[in-house]
Amino acid sequence: MTEHLGDLSVAAIWAPDGIRAQSQLPIDLPPARTDFGMPIGQALRLRRSSREFGDRVLPLQVLSELLWCAYGVNRPATADRTAPSWRHARETDILAAMPGGVWRYDAVAHRLVPFLDADIRAQTGIQDFVGTAPLDLVYVSNSELLGVESRDERYRVASADVGFIGQNVYLYCASEGLACVFRGSLDHEGLARALRLRETQFITFAQTVGYPKG
């Protein structure tokens, strides 16, 4: 995994058909607006799962705020996040699968770091829509950071932490008129191989985001 590769070519990143050769550069995300969204009560009323997505690319500002809401730093002095973590383990990474490849969200720097130069969206789930939606989030946990020996216990703890992140994504999508669905139906082992994960890393869930179809 390579970081700090130079300046971003926004046109290459956000071309609808994905330009992989040029897209694997870090993406410096713009700051999230200090005042956006709707009251929490309204967002909760609008929260829903959608399984039909248009192919419209998410603007960079929307992607920035989506990721910040998901698991961004809301207390810079301590680097604490918008979602809680079991025993402050912060074991979860968010991988963003898009047409131009896969990036890892670096919450502290608020940027996307190149992870894999391939369009693997279709491999992030068993449903047809995952391969054409503009963004599939894959939640990857690191067992080395959890400090528990049982595989089942590691998965249980990590799944709870990812559930908090997924709900943050749901609420942002409800507030901004985006379609979203949290997914557990995926080939965990096959996707782990496609992402070339280490033995200490494991996938819990995935989440698809985009604009509503039609």
PyMOL commands that set and color helices and strands:
alter all, ss='L'
color gray80, all
select helices_A, chain A and resi 10-14+20-23+40-46+60-71+86-88+121-124+128-131+143-145+151-176+188-195
alter helices_A, ss='H'
color red, helices_A
select strands_A, chain A and resi 27-28+73-75+80-81+92-98+101-106+111-116+135-142+179-183+201-210
alter strands_A, ss='S'
color yellow, strands_A
deselect
rebuild
show_as cartoon
